[in-house]
Amino acid sequence: MRIDRSARAPRDRQVIVAKLRENGTGRAATEQPMKTSTVTGNAYFDVPGVAAAYETDLRREHQTEGIAADGQRGTCRGRYRKIGKDAIRHLLAEGPSPTGIARDLGISRGTVYKA
């Protein structure tokens, strides 16, 4: 097991190690030679986790910036619709059931109900 994959956040990793200590056990990684039962091993256990959390936060920040930039350019609009709400409403007014309309158009019943 890789150390940085042991938990999503450094705090979660520390909670895991604290619970292991309460039980009188430790944790050893197979890829990196360290044990959580020693002070040095505990420090080595936290460092990769902090780096992984930093990378995750940085990736999330870049993604948010990219979405905002797309929104300003008007290029981020989500998935294109197969059929408009007006067309669904028109079909509903003609009388078929929502299930039949969904089946005929290849959309979900939820989409028909939302329209």
Sequence and secondary structure as in RCSB ss.txt:
>XXXX:A:sequence
MRIDRSARAPRDRQVIVAKLRENGTGRAATEQPMKTSTVTGNAYFDVPGVAAAYETDLRREHQTEGIAADGQRGT
CRGRYRKIGKDAIRHLLAEGPSPTGIARDLGISRGTVYKA
>XXXX:A:secstr
  GGGS SSHHHHHHHHHHHHHTT   B SSS  BTTSHHHHHHHHHHHHHHHHHHHHHHHHHHHHHHHHHHHT 
   S  SS HHHHHHHHHH   HHHHHHHHT  HHHHHH 
